Amino acid sequence: MLVRDLNDNDVSAEFATTLLLSSHVRNSMENIHDFISDELMAILNAEIRYAIYEFFTKAANNVEHVDWLTRTLPRNWEVPGIDP
């Protein structure tokens, strides 16, 4: 499937947000591409897109899953925008 105009009526908010967020994540990770092959980068990008889409369409509305995600956040992760 080709990416269509994100303003089309048949594009869900979850789908459009997934594509925009995935593109932002991919662009932010571009420096990793220096260390891995094009093939592996393509796999990584696809996995990120599907994980983000799954979050918006399934996990975000599942209280138990959100609770599990909250409890399993690594304590050593910096808080974006707050921690250096």
N, C-alpha and C positions, 0 to 999 in steps of 0.2 A: 504494500500500500504506500502510495506517495503521500507526503505531508501536504495537506490542503491548506487553504486560507483558514487561519484559526478563527476567523469571524463567521465562518459558515455555520448555519443553524444545525447541521448534523454533527458538529464537533462538540463533544461534551466538555464541560468545564474541567473535569478531571483529566481528560485527554490533552486539552490545550495546556493546562498547568503542568502536566507531566512532561510534555515536550519542551516547554520553556525552562522548567527547572532542570531537566536533563541536559539541555544545551548549556545552561549556566555551569552546571557541575563539570561537564565535559571540558568546557573552555578553561575552567579553573584548574583542571588536572592536566593540562597540555604539557607541563614540564615532565610529567611521568612518562610521556611518550618517548622521551630521550632514552629511557631504560628498557622499554618493552617493544616488541614487534608490532607492526601494523595489524597483524592478525589477532594478536592478544588484545590490543587496544580496541578493536572492533567488538570482540567478545565482552570485554569489560564495559564498554559503552552500552551494549544491548542489555546486559545484566542490570546496570544502573537504571535504564529506562523502565524495564519490566518491574523492578523492585519499587520504584517510585509510583508507577501506575497501580501496582498491587496495594501499596499503602493507601492511596487516595480512594480506591474502589472497594477495598475490603477491610484493611486493618484499621483505618481511621474511625470507622463506625463500629468497631468491635471493642467494647470496653475492656474485656479481658486481655485482648492483645495489646492495647495501649498500655494497660497496667504492667504487663510483662515487659514491654519495651522500656517503660520508665524504670522498672526495677533492674533491668539488665544493662542500662547505660554504663559504659566504662567510667569509673571514677576519675581516671586520669585524662579524660577528654577535656580540652579547654572549652570555655564558653565563648562561642563566636561573637565578636564585637565587644567582649568584656576582657577576656584573658588575652595576653599577647600571643 
